[in-house]
Amino acid sequence: MLHKISSGFLAIGVALALAGCGGGGGGGDSSAPGAGSSAGSAGSQTPTLAAASTVADGATLGTENWQAGSTSTGGTGQAVGSLNCAVAGNTYTYTHLSIYENGTLLALPTNIGTVQPTLAAPKGCVYPLNTVDESGKIRMDVTSNATYTLGQFFAVWGQPLSTTNVAGLQASNVTVYVNNGGTLTQYTGDLASLVLPPKGEVTIMLGTPLAQIPTYTWSDPPAFNTTPITLTYGGTVGTTVHWPDGNTATGGSGADVDGLVCATGMANTFHVHAHLAIVYNGQWMQLPGAIGIPQSCYYEMHTHDHTGIIHIEAFSLKTFTLGQFFDIWGEPLTSTNVAGLTGNIVAYINDNGEARRYMGDLRAIQLISHRDITLQIGTPAVSTLATYSWYEPQ
């Protein structure tokens, strides 16, 4: 249950450039960081830089080879060198990392440097270096002109990094190139000391080298709106009423749904909020109230009003997903159908200023503290993303 509102919320409207985001391979200094030699002086086998390919932020690049997240020897919440795990900052940039094994691109795992919520820390935490998808982008928190190294990222990941072993891949030779502002430079120094170039690209090649190194231009998420929306308990966000309040006939009526119980009183052992915005053909739809609240009980996920806030009040810590919420509601959620609204669907996720397009299974989106989810259905495209300042449950 909501008890107190802090500051405003961002609506879909006027554009504000997303801090630190831009096209891959551009920006930054004109020379690659660290020791290295010019790509033009490395001999006849020196690769060239390919023309940039446009890639949607959130896409998967490469073949999956590693499990998601940090390993048990990486960042699991403790300090890793000088890097601490904390709530994500709202100012960040990125660098891009490609790892090739004998010419095959391997997908960098999602959720490196991300620690899931616990009862003691319901928001979880992230390291200043983290990944949110399998695009190869490494999100870098921007604080006090901090610079980060490849060695720090591998330490957070919990994977080895040497001239013969990169994340468990053995090779007799490892070749590294840095593309910074369109200048391709071979890096020949200590791999752990390679400074990650903001908006630049690092390519690691194990075994057979590439003759041409790909580079990318990113299709970034919409920018944030500058006009905040203030939420009030019992209020309304959205312009269009489409669904009645409460669950549908196929939704939760008191029995367990996807392992989530319906109790006579709301539990506060684990109590967080997420937000869902549904935009259909340019109209912001009002999310119904009383979803997950049949007459007899409260489900562990529910809504109280038309603000779009999803309350998660549970007896124990679990994984809560958007698919579970729609099952409690009794509405479909697929790649082409959101609660009966059909068309091309684009999903965006924002975690405290870390916004990205989500390209996976919509049902698998986790509902974590203060996560903002926007589902765009049909046209026109969302021009700006809404975000929200949250008040805490008491």
N, C-alpha and C positions, 0 to 999 in steps of 0.2 A: 504494500500500500504506500502511496506517495504522501509525504508529510510536509515538504518544504521546497520551494523553488528557488534556485539561485539566480543565474543570469539568463540571457536571452538565447534564442534559437535562431538558426539560419534558415531562411526560406529559399525556395527555388526562384531565382530572379537574376539580380545584377552580378556580374562576374568579378571575381577576385582571383588573381593568379595564385595557384597552389604553390606554397613555398617550396622552393628547391627543385621543382619538377620541370623537365624540359626534354628536348630530344636527345637520344643517346648519341654519344660520339662527339657532342658539341660542348661548348663552354669550357671553363677552367683555363689553366695556363696553356701556352702554346707548346710547351715541351713536357714530356713525360716525367713524372717524379722519380727520384732515385737514380742510382748509377745505371748506365745503359749506353748502347751505341746506336747510331742512326741506322734506320732500316736500310737505307741506301748503301751502307758500307759493309753489309754482312755477306756479300757475295751473290752469286747467281741464283742461289736457292732462296734468297730473301723473299718472303711473301709480299703481295701487294694488298692494298686496302680495297675491299669491294664497295660498290655503290650501296648506299644505305637502303635497307629494307624497312618498310613501315610495319610496326608490330603494335597490336593493342596491349596496353598495360594489363597484366593479368593472364596473358596467354602463356601456354607451356612451350618452351623452346628446348628441344632435345629429347633424348630417350631417358626414361626414369632408371636410375641406377642405385640411388641411396634412399633410405627411409626418411620420411619427413621429420623435421625438428633436429635439435641438437642431440648428440649422443650422450651416453651416461658420463663420459669424461669431459663433456663440454659444459656450456652454461646451463645450469639447472636452477638458477636463482642466486647462487653465490657470486661474489666478485670474481671476475676473470681478469687478472692483471689490474689495470686501472679502470675497467669497465664494470659498471654496476647495473643490475637489473631493476628497472623502475617502470612506472607508468609511462607510456609512450609520450614523447614530446610532440608539440604541435608544429615544430619547425624542423624540416628535414630536407635532405637532398638524397641522391642515390649515386651509386656506381654500378657498373655491369660487369659480371664475371662469366666467362665462357670456359668450359673445360672440355677439351677434345681428347679422345683416346683413339689413336690410329685413324684420324679423320672423322670420327663419329662424335657428334655433340651430345653431351650428357646433361640432363636437366638438373639444375641446382635445386635442391629440395626446398619446399615451403616450410615456414615456421622455424627456421634456424634462428636461435636467439629469442624464442618465444616460450615463456613459462606459463602453463595453464593456471587458471584460478584455483585457489584452495579456500577452505573455510576461513583461514586466518587472513588470506589476501584475496578477497573475492574478485578483484580486478586482474589478478595475475600480474605479469610484468614482462617487459621486453628489454633487451640489451640495445645500446646505441647502434649496434650493427645487427640487422635482422632481415629476414626474408618473409614476404607475405604471399608469394606465389612461386611458380616454377618458371618464371620468365628470365631468371638470371640476375634480376635487379637486387642489389643489396641496399636496403634503406639505411641511411646514415643520419643520426641525430645531429643537428647543427647547434652547437653550444660553444661559446667563447673561442671561436676560430679553431676548434679541435680538428686534428687530422687523425686518420685511422689507417692502419696497415693491414695488408693481406694476412700477416701472421695473427693479428688480433681477431680477424674474422674466423680463421681456421681454429683458433683457440676457443671461441664461442661455439663454433660448430662441434668441436671435440674431435677433429680429424687431423692426421699428420700432414705436414707440409715440408717437403725437402726436394732436392734435385732428382731423387729416385722414387719418391713416394708422395703422391698427391691424393689425399682422402682415401687411402687404402689401395690406390691404383699404382702398381709397380711399373717402372719404366727405366730403361737404360739412359734415356735422355729426355729432359724436360725443357721445352722452349717457351719463353714468355714474351708477349708483345703487349705494349700499352698504346691505345689510341686515345689521344688527348687533344681535343680540338681539331681533329682531322690529321694530326701528325702521328704517324705510326713509328714507334721506337721499340727496338728489342731491349728487353730488360735483362741484364746479366749480373745483377747484384744478388744479395741475400734475399731469397723469396719472402721471408717473414718481414723484411724491412720495406717491402714495396708499398709506397704510400698510395692508397686508393684514390684515384682522381675523381672529383665530383663531376658527374655527368659524362665521365669518360668510360672506357672499356678496357678490361684486362682479359687477355686470351692466353690460356695455358694449354699447350699442346704436348701430349705424351706420345712417344713413339713417332709414327709418320707425321711430319708437319704438313700444314695446309699450304697450298700455293697461293691462296687468296683468303684473307681474313674478313669474315662478315662484320658489318657494322649496322646499327639500327637507329631508326627514328621512331620515337614512341608516340602512340596515340594516347595521350594522357586522359584521365578522368576530367569531367567538367570542374571548373574552379568553384570556390566557395562563394556564397552570397554575403554581402556586407551588412545586410539588414537582419538583425536577430529576431527570432520568434520567441516570445515569452510563454512558457507553459504554465498553466495553473491546473491544479487538481480539479477534475470535473470539467475541464475545458475542451476545446475543439481545435484540431489542426486539419486542414483540408477544406476544399470548397464544394465537394460533390458528395451527396449521400447516395449510396448505392445498395448497401447491405443492411438488413435489420440487425438490431443488437442481439447478442447472445449466440449460442451455437446453433448450427443447423440440425435437422433431424438425423443426419448421419454423424454428427459430432459427439463430443463427450456428454453423457447423460448421468454420470456418476461412477461408472465402472472405470477401471484403469485404462488409459490410452497410451500406447507405446511405452509402457512402464512408468508413466506418471500417474500419481494417485489424485483422487479428489477427496479432500478432507473437510470436516465440518468447520474447522477454523483454519486461518491462514498460518502457515509455518514461517518462522523467521530464523531458522538455523542458517539458511543461506538465502540472502535477500538482495537481489540486484535488479536493474532495469535495462532493457534494450529498447530501441525505437525502430518502427517500421513505417516507411512512407511508400505508398503505391500511387504511381502516376500513370493514368490511362489516357492516351491520345491528348496529352497536355493538361489533363484535369487531375488535380490532387484529390484522391478519394479519401473520404473519412473512414478510418478503421473503426469498426463497431465497438461499442462498450459491452461489457458483460460476457465477452468471449471467455470460456473456461469457468463460468460461474452459473451452473444450473441451480435450481432452487435449493437443492439440498447441501451443496458443498462448493469448495473452491479447488480448482485444479492448480497444480504447482506452477503452471503458466497461465496467465489470464490478463484481461484488460478491465479497467474500471470506467473508462470514459472514451472520448473520441480524439484523444491527443496522439494516438499511435504508439503510446508507451506500452510495452509488454512487461508485466510484473512477473518476476521469477522469485517465488517464495516457496522454498523447498525444505523438507526435513533432513536432507542430506545432499552432499555435493554430487552432482551428476553432470553429464554432457547434455545440454539443452539445445535443440536445433529448431530451425524454422519449420522443417517438415513436421515435427511434433506439434508445434503450435497450430499449423494448418489442420492437422488431424484432430486436435481437440476442437477447433472451430468447425470442422466437418466440411472443409472446402478443399478443392484440388490445388496442387502446386506442382507444376511440371515446367519443362522448358518452353512451353507454348500456352500455358493456362495458369493464371493466378486468380483463384477464387471465382472462376467463371469468366474472367476477362481474358480474351485470347489475342494473340498477335506476337510479333517479335519482342522478346523480353531481354532487357539489359539490366544487369544487377551491379550496384555499387555498394561498397562497404567502406565505412569511415570509422577508424578508431582514434579518436582524439587528434584529428588532423592528418592521420595516415590514411589517405583515401586511395582506393584503387578499384578497378573493374574486377568483378568476380566472374570467372569463366567456368566454374565447376557446377556440380549438382546443387540446385537451389535448396533442395531439402536438407542438404548437409551443412548449410551455413549455421555456425554455432552462434547462439545467443549468449553473449558475454556482457559484462557490465559496461554500460555506456556505449555499446556498439550501435551505430546508425546504419540501417539497411535501406537502400532505395531501390525499388523495382520499377523500372520504366517499361511500359507496355505500349507498343504501337509508336505513332509519331505525333508531334515532333519530338526530337531528342531533348532530353533535359539539358537546359543551358547552364544551370548552376546547381550545386549540391547543397542541401540543407544539413546543418549540423546543430548540435544542441548542447547547452550548458546544463549540467545535471545537478540536482539536489540529492542529498543522501537520505535513505530511509532511516528512521529513528526507532 
